[in-house]
């Protein structure tokens, strides 16, 4: 089955790499690996030996850490 035949194929986005997450959040790559190890960052997925994240999970995690300006 080709990707075009998969359900919701057009709704799927490429998974974010650890480096893309670090760049997006403006933190060092080591911080992303610490988040993953401690379970304190966005939900991460192991793909082989690589960490990946869904952009929706990243945005949800960032929204949950938003603070209101005083």
PQR file with spaces between the fields and no chain letter, atoms N, CA, C, O and H, PARSE charges and radii, in Angstrom:
ATOM       1  N    UNK     1       0.864   -1.182    0.000 -0.4000 1.5000
ATOM       2  CA   UNK     1       0.000    0.000    0.000 -0.0000 2.0000
ATOM       3  C    UNK     1       0.904    1.237    0.000  0.5500 1.7000
ATOM       4  O    UNK     1       1.779    1.366    0.856 -0.5500 1.4000
ATOM       5  N    UNK     2       0.699    2.120   -0.931 -0.4000 1.5000
ATOM       6  CA   UNK     2       1.517    3.332   -1.010 -0.0000 2.0000
ATOM       7  C    UNK     2       1.015    4.357    0.002  0.5500 1.7000
ATOM       8  O    UNK     2      -0.126    4.268    0.456 -0.5500 1.4000
ATOM       9  H    UNK     2      -0.012    2.016   -1.626  0.4000 1.0000
ATOM      10  N    UNK     3       1.863    5.340    0.364 -0.4000 1.5000
ATOM      11  CA   UNK     3       1.428    6.368    1.314 -0.0000 2.0000
ATOM      12  C    UNK     3       0.179    7.110    0.869  0.5500 1.7000
ATOM      13  O    UNK     3      -0.616    7.542    1.704 -0.5500 1.4000
ATOM      14  H    UNK     3       2.789    5.413   -0.005  0.4000 1.0000
ATOM      15  N    UNK     4      -0.004    7.262   -0.437 -0.4000 1.5000
ATOM      16  CA   UNK     4      -1.191    7.969   -0.931 -0.0000 2.0000
ATOM      17  C    UNK     4      -2.467    7.186   -0.658  0.5500 1.7000
ATOM      18  O    UNK     4      -3.552    7.767   -0.617 -0.5500 1.4000
ATOM      19  H    UNK     4       0.641    6.911   -1.116  0.4000 1.0000
ATOM      20  N    UNK     5      -2.350    5.869   -0.471 -0.4000 1.5000
ATOM      21  CA   UNK     5      -3.525    5.040   -0.231 -0.0000 2.0000
ATOM      22  C    UNK     5      -3.859    4.914    1.248  0.5500 1.7000
ATOM      23  O    UNK     5      -4.926    4.408    1.596 -0.5500 1.4000
ATOM      24  H    UNK     5      -1.468    5.398   -0.504  0.4000 1.0000
ATOM      25  N    UNK     6      -2.978    5.358    2.111 -0.4000 1.5000
ATOM      26  CA   UNK     6      -3.223    5.258    3.544 -0.0000 2.0000
ATOM      27  C    UNK     6      -4.318    6.228    3.959  0.5500 1.7000
ATOM      28  O    UNK     6      -4.418    7.320    3.401 -0.5500 1.4000
ATOM      29  H    UNK     6      -2.111    5.769    1.829  0.4000 1.0000
ATOM      30  N    UNK     7      -5.145    5.841    4.937 -0.4000 1.5000
ATOM      31  CA   UNK     7      -6.162    6.775    5.431 -0.0000 2.0000
ATOM      32  C    UNK     7      -5.500    8.014    6.012  0.5500 1.7000
ATOM      33  O    UNK     7      -4.469    7.913    6.678 -0.5500 1.4000
ATOM      34  H    UNK     7      -5.063    4.954    5.390  0.4000 1.0000
ATOM      35  N    UNK     8      -6.070    9.157    5.772 -0.4000 1.5000
ATOM      36  CA   UNK     8      -5.583   10.436    6.296 -0.0000 2.0000
ATOM      37  C    UNK     8      -4.160   10.737    5.866  0.5500 1.7000
ATOM      38  O    UNK     8      -3.444   11.436    6.583 -0.5500 1.4000
ATOM      39  H    UNK     8      -6.907    9.240    5.230  0.4000 1.0000
ATOM      40  N    UNK     9      -3.726   10.231    4.717 -0.4000 1.5000
ATOM      41  CA   UNK     9      -2.358   10.458    4.260 -0.0000 2.0000
ATOM      42  C    UNK     9      -2.060   11.945    4.093  0.5500 1.7000
ATOM      43  O    UNK     9      -0.945   12.385    4.374 -0.5500 1.4000
ATOM      44  H    UNK     9      -4.307    9.663    4.135  0.4000 1.0000
ATOM      45  N    UNK    10      -3.033   12.716    3.644 -0.4000 1.5000
ATOM      46  CA   UNK    10      -2.788   14.134    3.453 -0.0000 2.0000
ATOM      47  C    UNK    10      -2.753   14.888    4.773  0.5500 1.7000
ATOM      48  O    UNK    10      -2.189   15.979    4.844 -0.5500 1.4000
ATOM      49  H    UNK    10      -3.939   12.358    3.416  0.4000 1.0000
ATOM      50  N    UNK    11      -3.354   14.318    5.832 -0.4000 1.5000
ATOM      51  CA   UNK    11      -3.385   14.989    7.129 -0.0000 2.0000
ATOM      52  C    UNK    11      -2.110   14.728    7.929  0.5500 1.7000
ATOM      53  O    UNK    11      -1.869   15.411    8.924 -0.5500 1.4000
ATOM      54  H    UNK    11      -3.813   13.431    5.774  0.4000 1.0000
ATOM      55  N    UNK    12      -1.293   13.766    7.524 -0.4000 1.5000
ATOM      56  CA   UNK    12      -0.092   13.411    8.270 -0.0000 2.0000
ATOM      57  C    UNK    12       1.057   14.332    7.900  0.5500 1.7000
ATOM      58  O    UNK    12       1.230   14.703    6.739 -0.5500 1.4000
ATOM      59  H    UNK    12      -1.488   13.211    6.715  0.4000 1.0000
ATOM      60  N    UNK    13       1.842   14.695    8.915 -0.4000 1.5000
ATOM      61  CA   UNK    13       3.037   15.500    8.717 -0.0000 2.0000
ATOM      62  C    UNK    13       4.251   14.662    9.081  0.5500 1.7000
ATOM      63  O    UNK    13       4.145   13.692    9.830 -0.5500 1.4000
ATOM      64  H    UNK    13       1.702   14.394    9.858  0.4000 1.0000
ATOM      65  N    UNK    14       5.380   15.035    8.556 -0.4000 1.5000
ATOM      66  CA   UNK    14       6.628   14.371    8.890 -0.0000 2.0000
ATOM      67  C    UNK    14       6.883   14.519   10.388  0.5500 1.7000
ATOM      68  O    UNK    14       6.650   15.587   10.954 -0.5500 1.4000
ATOM      69  H    UNK    14       5.466   15.824    7.947  0.4000 1.0000
ATOM      70  N    UNK    15       7.357   13.463   11.027 -0.4000 1.5000
ATOM      71  CA   UNK    15       7.686   13.528   12.448 -0.0000 2.0000
ATOM      72  C    UNK    15       8.873   14.452   12.658  0.5500 1.7000
ATOM      73  O    UNK    15       9.764   14.543   11.814 -0.5500 1.4000
ATOM      74  H    UNK    15       7.546   12.595   10.567  0.4000 1.0000
ATOM      75  N    UNK    16       8.875   15.133   13.790 -0.4000 1.5000
ATOM      76  CA   UNK    16       9.981   16.032   14.126 -0.0000 2.0000
ATOM      77  C    UNK    16      11.148   15.230   14.679  0.5500 1.7000
ATOM      78  O    UNK    16      10.956   14.327   15.492 -0.5500 1.4000
ATOM      79  H    UNK    16       8.151   15.059   14.476  0.4000 1.0000
ATOM      80  N    UNK    17      12.353   15.558   14.240 -0.4000 1.5000
ATOM      81  CA   UNK    17      13.551   14.948   14.806 -0.0000 2.0000
ATOM      82  C    UNK    17      13.894   15.668   16.110  0.5500 1.7000
ATOM      83  O    UNK    17      13.357   16.735   16.404 -0.5500 1.4000
ATOM      84  H    UNK    17      12.509   16.292   13.579  0.4000 1.0000
ATOM      85  N    UNK    18      14.790   15.071   16.878 -0.4000 1.5000
ATOM      86  CA   UNK    18      15.228   15.716   18.121 -0.0000 2.0000
ATOM      87  C    UNK    18      15.857   17.070   17.823  0.5500 1.7000
ATOM      88  O    UNK    18      15.645   18.028   18.566 -0.5500 1.4000
ATOM      89  H    UNK    18      15.227   14.204   16.638  0.4000 1.0000
ATOM      90  N    UNK    19      16.627   17.159   16.746 -0.4000 1.5000
ATOM      91  CA   UNK    19      17.260   18.430   16.383 -0.0000 2.0000
ATOM      92  C    UNK    19      16.223   19.472   15.989  0.5500 1.7000
ATOM      93  O    UNK    19      16.341   20.638   16.364 -0.5500 1.4000
ATOM      94  H    UNK    19      16.799   16.381   16.142  0.4000 1.0000
ATOM      95  N    UNK    20      15.203   19.057   15.232 -0.4000 1.5000
ATOM      96  CA   UNK    20      14.147   19.995   14.846 -0.0000 2.0000
ATOM      97  C    UNK    20      13.397   20.495   16.074  0.5500 1.7000
ATOM      98  O    UNK    20      13.039   21.670   16.148 -0.5500 1.4000
ATOM      99  H    UNK    20      15.108   18.110   14.927  0.4000 1.0000
ATOM     100  N    UNK    21      13.159   19.613   17.033 -0.4000 1.5000
ATOM     101  CA   UNK    21      12.502   20.020   18.271 -0.0000 2.0000
ATOM     102  C    UNK    21      13.361   21.012   19.030  0.5500 1.7000
ATOM     103  O    UNK    21      12.857   22.017   19.530 -0.5500 1.4000
ATOM     104  H    UNK    21      13.449   18.658   16.973  0.4000 1.0000
ATOM     105  N    UNK    22      14.653   20.738   19.119 -0.4000 1.5000
ATOM     106  CA   UNK    22      15.571   21.656   19.809 -0.0000 2.0000
ATOM     107  C    UNK    22      15.572   23.023   19.133  0.5500 1.7000
ATOM     108  O    UNK    22      15.493   24.052   19.805 -0.5500 1.4000
ATOM     109  H    UNK    22      15.063   19.921   18.713  0.4000 1.0000
ATOM     110  N    UNK    23      15.660   23.032   17.822 -0.4000 1.5000
ATOM     111  CA   UNK    23      15.653   24.302   17.083 -0.0000 2.0000
ATOM     112  C    UNK    23      14.336   25.042   17.267  0.5500 1.7000
ATOM     113  O    UNK    23      14.329   26.257   17.467 -0.5500 1.4000
ATOM     114  H    UNK    23      15.724   22.196   17.276  0.4000 1.0000
ATOM     115  N    UNK    24      13.227   24.324   17.203 -0.4000 1.5000
ATOM     116  CA   UNK    24      11.898   24.919   17.336 -0.0000 2.0000
ATOM     117  C    UNK    24      11.715   25.569   18.706  0.5500 1.7000
ATOM     118  O    UNK    24      11.129   26.645   18.826 -0.5500 1.4000
ATOM     119  H    UNK    24      13.233   23.337   17.041  0.4000 1.0000
ATOM     120  N    UNK    25      12.233   24.887   19.745 -0.4000 1.5000
ATOM     121  CA   UNK    25      12.077   25.395   21.113 -0.0000 2.0000
ATOM     122  C    UNK    25      13.225   26.318   21.536  0.5500 1.7000
ATOM     123  O    UNK    25      13.153   26.951   22.590 -0.5500 1.4000
ATOM     124  H    UNK    25      12.708   24.013   19.648  0.4000 1.0000
ATOM     125  N    UNK    26      14.273   26.397   20.727 -0.4000 1.5000
ATOM     126  CA   UNK    26      15.397   27.258   21.056 -0.0000 2.0000
ATOM     127  C    UNK    26      16.218   26.745   22.233  0.5500 1.7000
ATOM     128  O    UNK    26      16.705   27.530   23.046 -0.5500 1.4000
ATOM     129  H    UNK    26      14.331   25.883   19.871  0.4000 1.0000
ATOM     130  N    UNK    27      16.370   25.436   22.321 -0.4000 1.5000
ATOM     131  CA   UNK    27      17.145   24.825   23.407 -0.0000 2.0000
ATOM     132  C    UNK    27      18.223   23.932   22.791  0.5500 1.7000
ATOM     133  O    UNK    27      18.112   23.530   21.632 -0.5500 1.4000
ATOM     134  H    UNK    27      15.975   24.798   21.661  0.4000 1.0000
ATOM     135  N    UNK    28      19.268   23.622   23.568 -0.4000 1.5000
ATOM     136  CA   UNK    28      20.289   22.703   23.057 -0.0000 2.0000
ATOM     137  C    UNK    28      19.717   21.300   22.829  0.5500 1.7000
ATOM     138  O    UNK    28      18.746   20.903   23.472 -0.5500 1.4000
ATOM     139  H    UNK    28      19.358   23.949   24.508  0.4000 1.0000
ATOM     140  N    UNK    29      20.326   20.570   21.918 -0.4000 1.5000
ATOM     141  CA   UNK    29      19.900   19.207   21.624 -0.0000 2.0000
ATOM     142  C    UNK    29      19.950   18.334   22.870  0.5500 1.7000
ATOM     143  O    UNK    29      19.084   17.480   23.061 -0.5500 1.4000
ATOM     144  H    UNK    29      21.115   20.893   21.395  0.4000 1.0000
ATOM     145  N    UNK    30      20.946   18.535   23.716 -0.4000 1.5000
ATOM     146  CA   UNK    30      21.073   17.749   24.951 -0.0000 2.0000
ATOM     147  C    UNK    30      19.850   17.918   25.841  0.5500 1.7000
ATOM     148  O    UNK    30      19.472   16.988   26.553 -0.5500 1.4000
ATOM     149  H    UNK    30      21.650   19.229   23.562  0.4000 1.0000
ATOM     150  N    UNK    31      19.233   19.080   25.810 -0.4000 1.5000
ATOM     151  CA   UNK    31      18.030   19.318   26.615 -0.0000 2.0000
ATOM     152  C    UNK    31      16.886   18.430   26.151  0.5500 1.7000
ATOM     153  O    UNK    31      16.142   17.901   26.977 -0.5500 1.4000
ATOM     154  H    UNK    31      19.540   19.836   25.231  0.4000 1.0000
ATOM     155  N    UNK    32      16.738   18.261   24.850 -0.4000 1.5000
ATOM     156  CA   UNK    32      15.683   17.390   24.306 -0.0000 2.0000
ATOM     157  C    UNK    32      15.898   15.961   24.798  0.5500 1.7000
ATOM     158  O    UNK    32      14.944   15.289   25.191 -0.5500 1.4000
ATOM     159  H    UNK    32      17.343   18.692   24.180  0.4000 1.0000
ATOM     160  N    UNK    33      17.147   15.495   24.779 -0.4000 1.5000
ATOM     161  CA   UNK    33      17.427   14.136   25.251 -0.0000 2.0000
ATOM     162  C    UNK    33      17.181   14.021   26.753  0.5500 1.7000
ATOM     163  O    UNK    33      16.734   12.973   27.220 -0.5500 1.4000
ATOM     164  H    UNK    33      17.922   16.040   24.460  0.4000 1.0000
ATOM     165  N    UNK    34      17.464   15.076   27.518 -0.4000 1.5000
ATOM     166  CA   UNK    34      17.158   15.064   28.956 -0.0000 2.0000
ATOM     167  C    UNK    34      15.652   14.999   29.174  0.5500 1.7000
ATOM     168  O    UNK    34      15.185   14.238   30.021 -0.5500 1.4000
ATOM     169  H    UNK    34      17.827   15.927   27.139  0.4000 1.0000
ATOM     170  N    UNK    35      14.888   15.783   28.426 -0.4000 1.5000
ATOM     171  CA   UNK    35      13.426   15.743   28.537 -0.0000 2.0000
ATOM     172  C    UNK    35      12.922   14.336   28.292  0.5500 1.7000
ATOM     173  O    UNK    35      12.079   13.829   29.032 -0.5500 1.4000
ATOM     174  H    UNK    35      15.267   16.402   27.738  0.4000 1.0000
ATOM     175  N    UNK    36      13.443   13.705   27.245 -0.4000 1.5000
ATOM     176  CA   UNK    36      12.996   12.361   26.907 -0.0000 2.0000
ATOM     177  C    UNK    36      13.347   11.375   28.020  0.5500 1.7000
ATOM     178  O    UNK    36      12.517   10.558   28.419 -0.5500 1.4000
ATOM     179  H    UNK    36      14.128   14.117   26.643  0.4000 1.0000
ATOM     180  N    UNK    37      14.562   11.456   28.509 -0.4000 1.5000
ATOM     181  CA   UNK    37      15.020   10.540   29.559 -0.0000 2.0000
ATOM     182  C    UNK    37      14.209   10.716   30.845  0.5500 1.7000
ATOM     183  O    UNK    37      13.856    9.735   31.501 -0.5500 1.4000
ATOM     184  H    UNK    37      15.236   12.119   28.185  0.4000 1.0000
ATOM     185  N    UNK    38      13.920   11.957   31.197 -0.4000 1.5000
ATOM     186  CA   UNK    38      13.189   12.251   32.438 -0.0000 2.0000
ATOM     187  C    UNK    38      11.673   12.166   32.270  0.5500 1.7000
ATOM     188  O    UNK    38      10.940   12.127   33.258 -0.5500 1.4000
ATOM     189  H    UNK    38      14.206   12.753   30.664  0.4000 1.0000
ATOM     190  N    UNK    39      11.206   12.138   31.041 -0.4000 1.5000
ATOM     191  CA   UNK    39       9.767   12.112   30.796 -0.0000 2.0000
ATOM     192  C    UNK    39       9.100   13.449   31.025  0.5500 1.7000
ATOM     193  O    UNK    39       7.898   13.511   31.284 -0.5500 1.4000
ATOM     194  H    UNK    39      11.801   12.169   30.238  0.4000 1.0000
ATOM     195  N    UNK    40       9.877   14.532   30.930 -0.4000 1.5000
ATOM     196  CA   UNK    40       9.327   15.850   31.233 -0.0000 2.0000
ATOM     197  C    UNK    40       9.033   16.680   29.990  0.5500 1.7000
ATOM     198  O    UNK    40       8.445   17.756   30.100 -0.5500 1.4000
ATOM     199  H    UNK    40      10.853   14.481   30.720  0.4000 1.0000
ATOM     200  N    UNK    41       9.420   16.216   28.834 -0.4000 1.5000
ATOM     201  CA   UNK    41       9.194   16.971   27.605 -0.0000 2.0000
ATOM     202  C    UNK    41       7.974   16.485   26.873  0.5500 1.7000
ATOM     203  O    UNK    41       7.139   15.777   27.438 -0.5500 1.4000
ATOM     204  H    UNK    41       9.897   15.342   28.744  0.4000 1.0000
ATOM     205  N    UNK    42       7.866   16.863   25.616 -0.4000 1.5000
ATOM     206  CA   UNK    42       6.742   16.377   24.818 -0.0000 2.0000
ATOM     207  C    UNK    42       6.856   14.873   24.613  0.5500 1.7000
ATOM     208  O    UNK    42       7.940   14.303   24.739 -0.5500 1.4000
ATOM     209  H    UNK    42       8.544   17.438   25.157  0.4000 1.0000
ATOM     210  N    UNK    43       5.767   14.253   24.306 -0.4000 1.5000
ATOM     211  CA   UNK    43       5.741   12.806   24.067 -0.0000 2.0000
ATOM     212  C    UNK    43       6.659   12.481   22.898  0.5500 1.7000
ATOM     213  O    UNK    43       6.515   13.042   21.812 -0.5500 1.4000
ATOM     214  H    UNK    43       4.887   14.717   24.204  0.4000 1.0000
ATOM     215  N    UNK    44       7.606   11.570   23.124 -0.4000 1.5000
ATOM     216  CA   UNK    44       8.577   11.195   22.108 -0.0000 2.0000
ATOM     217  C    UNK    44       8.317    9.757   21.660  0.5500 1.7000
ATOM     218  O    UNK    44       7.769    8.950   22.412 -0.5500 1.4000
ATOM     219  H    UNK    44       7.723   11.114   24.007  0.4000 1.0000
ATOM     220  N    UNK    45       8.711    9.455   20.447 -0.4000 1.5000
ATOM     221  CA   UNK    45       8.531    8.143   19.850 -0.0000 2.0000
ATOM     222  C    UNK    45       9.909    7.625   19.458  0.5500 1.7000
ATOM     223  O    UNK    45      10.694    8.336   18.831 -0.5500 1.4000
ATOM     224  H    UNK    45       9.156   10.110   19.837  0.4000 1.0000
ATOM     225  N    UNK    46      10.197    6.379   19.834 -0.4000 1.5000
ATOM     226  CA   UNK    46      11.450    5.754   19.399 -0.0000 2.0000
ATOM     227  C    UNK    46      11.191    5.087   18.050  0.5500 1.7000
ATOM     228  O    UNK    46      10.333    4.212   17.936 -0.5500 1.4000
ATOM     229  H    UNK    46       9.559    5.801   20.343  0.4000 1.0000
ATOM     230  N    UNK    47      11.931    5.503   17.044 -0.4000 1.5000
ATOM     231  CA   UNK    47      11.879    4.893   15.723 -0.0000 2.0000
ATOM     232  C    UNK    47      13.265    4.295   15.504  0.5500 1.7000
ATOM     233  O    UNK    47      14.212    4.990   15.136 -0.5500 1.4000
ATOM     234  H    UNK    47      12.628    6.214   17.137  0.4000 1.0000
ATOM     235  N    UNK    48      13.357    3.000   15.737 -0.4000 1.5000
ATOM     236  CA   UNK    48      14.680    2.384   15.758 -0.0000 2.0000
ATOM     237  C    UNK    48      15.444    2.944   16.948  0.5500 1.7000
ATOM     238  O    UNK    48      14.999    2.824   18.090 -0.5500 1.4000
ATOM     239  H    UNK    48      12.588    2.434   16.035  0.4000 1.0000
ATOM     240  N    UNK    49      16.572    3.545   16.686 -0.4000 1.5000
ATOM     241  CA   UNK    49      17.332    4.167   17.772 -0.0000 2.0000
ATOM     242  C    UNK    49      17.169    5.689   17.798  0.5500 1.7000
ATOM     243  O    UNK    49      17.857    6.380   18.549 -0.5500 1.4000
ATOM     244  H    UNK    49      16.933    3.642   15.759  0.4000 1.0000
ATOM     245  N    UNK    50      16.268    6.197   16.986 -0.4000 1.5000
ATOM     246  CA   UNK    50      16.084    7.635   16.853 -0.0000 2.0000
ATOM     247  C    UNK    50      14.838    8.111   17.595  0.5500 1.7000
ATOM     248  O    UNK    50      13.834    7.403   17.663 -0.5500 1.4000
ATOM     249  H    UNK    50      15.708    5.635   16.376  0.4000 1.0000
ATOM     250  N    UNK    51      14.918    9.319   18.150 -0.4000 1.5000
ATOM     251  CA   UNK    51      13.763    9.944   18.795 -0.0000 2.0000
ATOM     252  C    UNK    51      13.027   10.804   17.782  0.5500 1.7000
ATOM     253  O    UNK    51      13.637   11.545   17.012 -0.5500 1.4000
ATOM     254  H    UNK    51      15.735    9.894   18.095  0.4000 1.0000
ATOM     255  N    UNK    52      11.730   10.694   17.798 -0.4000 1.5000
ATOM     256  CA   UNK    52      10.873   11.514   16.943 -0.0000 2.0000
ATOM     257  C    UNK    52       9.684   11.983   17.774  0.5500 1.7000
ATOM     258  O    UNK    52       9.370   11.406   18.815 -0.5500 1.4000
ATOM     259  H    UNK    52      11.235   10.092   18.424  0.4000 1.0000
ATOM     260  N    UNK    53       9.031   13.034   17.299 -0.4000 1.5000
ATOM     261  CA   UNK    53       7.841   13.544   17.977 -0.0000 2.0000
ATOM     262  C    UNK    53       6.836   14.010   16.936  0.5500 1.7000
ATOM     263  O    UNK    53       7.201   14.470   15.854 -0.5500 1.4000
ATOM     264  H    UNK    53       9.285   13.503   16.453  0.4000 1.0000
ATOM     265  N    UNK    54       5.577   13.883   17.285 -0.4000 1.5000
ATOM     266  CA   UNK    54       4.525   14.433   16.425 -0.0000 2.0000
ATOM     267  C    UNK    54       4.428   15.927   16.726  0.5500 1.7000
ATOM     268  O    UNK    54       4.484   16.343   17.883 -0.5500 1.4000
ATOM     269  H    UNK    54       5.280   13.509   18.164  0.4000 1.0000
ATOM     270  N    UNK    55       4.283   16.717   15.683 -0.4000 1.5000
ATOM     271  CA   UNK    55       4.189   18.168   15.871 -0.0000 2.0000
ATOM     272  C    UNK    55       2.987   18.527   16.747  0.5500 1.7000
ATOM     273  O    UNK    55       3.047   19.487   17.515 -0.5500 1.4000
ATOM     274  H    UNK    55       4.237   16.379   14.743  0.4000 1.0000
ATOM     275  N    UNK    56       1.902   17.767   16.638 -0.4000 1.5000
ATOM     276  CA   UNK    56       0.718   18.037   17.460 -0.0000 2.0000
ATOM     277  C    UNK    56       1.046   17.844   18.947  0.5500 1.7000
ATOM     278  O    UNK    56       0.583   18.611   19.792 -0.5500 1.4000
ATOM     279  H    UNK    56       1.853   16.987   16.014  0.4000 1.0000
ATOM     280  N    UNK    57       1.848   16.815   19.263 -0.4000 1.5000
ATOM     281  CA   UNK    57       2.244   16.568   20.654 -0.0000 2.0000
ATOM     282  C    UNK    57       3.154   17.677   21.170  0.5500 1.7000
ATOM     283  O    UNK    57       3.065   18.070   22.333 -0.5500 1.4000
ATOM     284  H    UNK    57       2.224   16.192   18.577  0.4000 1.0000
ATOM     285  N    UNK    58       4.027   18.178   20.302 -0.4000 1.5000
ATOM     286  CA   UNK    58       4.913   19.279   20.690 -0.0000 2.0000
ATOM     287  C    UNK    58       4.094   20.519   21.006  0.5500 1.7000
ATOM     288  O    UNK    58       4.287   21.153   22.044 -0.5500 1.4000
ATOM     289  H    UNK    58       4.099   17.859   19.357  0.4000 1.0000
ATOM     290  N    UNK    59       3.177   20.864   20.105 -0.4000 1.5000
ATOM     291  CA   UNK    59       2.349   22.058   20.328 -0.0000 2.0000
ATOM     292  C    UNK    59       1.478   21.909   21.572  0.5500 1.7000
ATOM     293  O    UNK    59       1.304   22.871   22.320 -0.5500 1.4000
ATOM     294  H    UNK    59       3.019   20.350   19.262  0.4000 1.0000
ATOM     295  N    UNK    60       0.932   20.721   21.804 -0.4000 1.5000
ATOM     296  CA   UNK    60       0.106   20.476   22.990 -0.0000 2.0000
ATOM     297  C    UNK    60       0.953   20.643   24.255  0.5500 1.7000
ATOM     298  O    UNK    60       0.510   21.246   25.233 -0.5500 1.4000
ATOM     299  H    UNK    60       1.073   19.939   21.196  0.4000 1.0000
ATOM     300  N    UNK    61       2.175   20.103   24.226 -0.4000 1.5000
ATOM     301  CA   UNK    61       3.072   20.211   25.380 -0.0000 2.0000
ATOM     302  C    UNK    61       3.445   21.679   25.632  0.5500 1.7000
ATOM     303  O    UNK    61       3.449   22.133   26.776 -0.5500 1.4000
ATOM     304  H    UNK    61       2.535   19.613   23.433  0.4000 1.0000
ATOM     305  N    UNK    62       3.753   22.404   24.577 -0.4000 1.5000
ATOM     306  CA   UNK    62       4.089   23.825   24.734 -0.0000 2.0000
ATOM     307  C    UNK    62       2.903   24.610   25.284  0.5500 1.7000
ATOM     308  O    UNK    62       3.080   25.466   26.150 -0.5500 1.4000
ATOM     309  H    UNK    62       3.750   22.035   23.648  0.4000 1.0000
ATOM     310  N    UNK    63       1.690   24.329   24.792 -0.4000 1.5000
ATOM     311  CA   UNK    63       0.493   25.011   25.281 -0.0000 2.0000
ATOM     312  C    UNK    63       0.283   24.728   26.770  0.5500 1.7000
ATOM     313  O    UNK    63      -0.156   25.604   27.514 -0.5500 1.4000
ATOM     314  H    UNK    63       1.546   23.633   24.088  0.4000 1.0000
ATOM     315  N    UNK    64       0.596   23.510   27.201 -0.4000 1.5000
ATOM     316  CA   UNK    64       0.395   23.171   28.614 -0.0000 2.0000
ATOM     317  C    UNK    64       1.415   23.847   29.526  0.5500 1.7000
ATOM     318  O    UNK    64       1.233   23.881   30.743 -0.5500 1.4000
ATOM     319  H    UNK    64       0.953   22.798   26.596  0.4000 1.0000
ATOM     320  N    UNK    65       2.489   24.388   28.941 -0.4000 1.5000
ATOM     321  CA   UNK    65       3.509   25.077   29.736 -0.0000 2.0000
ATOM     322  C    UNK    65       3.464   26.588   29.572  0.5500 1.7000
ATOM     323  O    UNK    65       4.354   27.297   30.044 -0.5500 1.4000
ATOM     324  H    UNK    65       2.637   24.361   27.953  0.4000 1.0000
ATOM     325  N    UNK    66       2.432   27.077   28.906 -0.4000 1.5000
ATOM     326  CA   UNK    66       2.297   28.527   28.709 -0.0000 2.0000
ATOM     327  C    UNK    66       1.936   29.201   30.027  0.5500 1.7000
ATOM     328  O    UNK    66       1.177   28.659   30.830 -0.5500 1.4000
ATOM     329  H    UNK    66       1.710   26.502   28.523  0.4000 1.0000
ATOM     330  N    UNK    67       2.484   30.377   30.233 -0.4000 1.5000
ATOM     331  CA   UNK    67       2.156   31.167   31.417 -0.0000 2.0000
ATOM     332  C    UNK    67       1.564   32.498   30.972  0.5500 1.7000
ATOM     333  O    UNK    67       1.900   33.017   29.907 -0.5500 1.4000
ATOM     334  H    UNK    67       3.100   30.818   29.581  0.4000 1.0000
ATOM     335  N    UNK    68       0.690   33.033   31.792 -0.4000 1.5000
ATOM     336  CA   UNK    68       0.114   34.344   31.506 -0.0000 2.0000
ATOM     337  C    UNK    68       1.060   35.416   32.014  0.5500 1.7000
ATOM     338  O    UNK    68       1.597   35.309   33.116 -0.5500 1.4000
ATOM     339  H    UNK    68       0.418   32.611   32.657  0.4000 1.0000
ATOM     340  N    UNK    69       1.260   36.442   31.214 -0.4000 1.5000
ATOM     341  CA   UNK    69       2.111   37.555   31.635 -0.0000 2.0000
ATOM     342  C    UNK    69       1.427   38.311   32.770  0.5500 1.7000
ATOM     343  O    UNK    69       0.222   38.558   32.716 -0.5500 1.4000
ATOM     344  H    UNK    69       0.823   36.529   30.318  0.4000 1.0000
ATOM     345  N    UNK    70       2.177   38.671   33.775 -0.4000 1.5000
ATOM     346  CA   UNK    70       1.615   39.369   34.946 -0.0000 2.0000
ATOM     347  C    UNK    70       1.480   40.847   34.682  0.5500 1.7000
ATOM     348  O    UNK    70       1.026   41.591   35.552 -0.5500 1.4000
ATOM     349  H    UNK    70       3.156   38.470   33.819  0.4000 1.0000
